[in-house]
Amino acid sequence: MKVLNYRVLLRKEPEGGYTVTVPSLPGCVTHGTTLEEALAMAKEAVELYLESLRAHGESIPTDESTLEYTLTVHDGA
């Protein structure tokens, strides 16, 4: 079994908890009330997403060629 690594983005929500998205897997979004729960839910969501791709004979995307950079901009206010 090949080990795959995916970058996840966590956003703290004003009403509580964290929303997690996986940029390399469009539509792969989940939520958890704590960081630990959000990461556990993300792992499960990724595993289910990949399982669905395999079941439909689709290719498995990876983060191998993804570059990450943070841009700083001024909001003009």
N, C-alpha and C positions, 0 to 999 in steps of 0.2 A: 504494500500500500504506500503510495506516494504522499509525502507530507506537504501540505499547501499552507501558505501564510497569506492572510488577508488583512489589509489595513481597515480599521473601523474608526468611525467618527462618533464621538459621544457628545451630546448636547444636553446640558442641565436645563430642565424645563421649569418655568416659573411656578407651575402648580405642583412641582415635586417630581422626583425621579429623573431618569435619563432616557433620551431617545438615541438609538444606535442605528447608524446607516453603514452599509458596506459599498463604497463607491464602485468597486469592480463588479458588483452583482446588482444590476439595476432592479429596484423594487425590494431589495432585501433590507427591511427595516424592522426593528423591534424596540422594546421598552423594558426598563427595569426600575424598581424603586430605589435601589442602591447601585453603586458602581459594580459590585460583585455580581449582583443579580443581572444587571444589564449586560455584562460581559458573558455570563453563562447563557443568557437568552440569545446573545449574538452568536455564540458558538453553535447552539442548537439551530438557529435560523440558517446559518451558513451550511451546516450539514444537511438540512432538509432541502435547501435550495439546490445544492449539488446533487443530491439524490434525485430530485425532480429532473434536472438537466440530463443526468445519466439515463433515466427512465425514458426520456423523450429522444435519446440519441443525439443530444446537443453537445457541443464542445464545452469544456470547462475553462472559463476565463481565469487568469492569474494576475497577480500584482507585479510580476517579474519585470515588466517594462514600464511600470508606473513611476514617474518622478513626482516628488512632493516638494512644494515650495510655499512659503507663507508670504503673501503680499501685504504691505502696509500702505493704506491710503488715508487721506484726510476726507472727512465727510463734508467739508465746506461750511460748516456751521460756526 
